[in-house]
Amino acid sequence: MAKIVFALNQSLDGFVDHDHPAFQPDPVLFRHFIDDVRGLAGSLYGRRMYETMRYWDGDHFEWDAPEREYAAAWQSKPKWVVSRTLKSVGPNASLIEGDLAAAIRGLKAQHEGEIEVAGPELAHSLTELGLVDEYRLYLHPVVLGHGKPFFAGPRPPLRLVASDRIGEKVIRLTYVPA
């Protein structure tokens, strides 16, 4: 049975902003993300995060070798997109419509390994349904002061199970529901 893991970069004050320069990974953190994607059973996205990640479906001449490696890993993995507005999705992606809880339980039953969910709103919905098995917060040493919070609703009771330094600046905190 697959495990649903919510993993996302976060500022010290609890916000996510993928366009902020402070979240640009150093080479060690980027290597970590490449290896992470390679090991996934797949990725689960809401519409906005999926549209952001579609960047990796392309082939950009300016990419260096690690970026090409990340894109190849991302493209090779199945993606599931939860959306009420999208009518179609790109390569190696499937649209999830209808009963979210049943669809995610089905994914968990059909797959082994980790399915990573990205996006605070979708993670919040899955948390409310009791379907997130693990939370990974990649803490960056920046205070944004505003923006989209990592937890889109009340934080569930959590228990810390691991902390890892990744690269020069980032600490990953891993929690499970308490």
Secondary structure by P-SEA (a helix, b strand, c coil): cbbbbbbbbbccccccccccccccccaaaaaaaaaaaaaccbbbbcaaaaaaacccccccccccaaaaaaaaaaaabbbbbbccccccccccbbbbcccaaaaaaaaaaacccbbbbccaaaaaaaaaaccccbbbbbcccccccccccccccccccccccccccccccbbbbbbccc
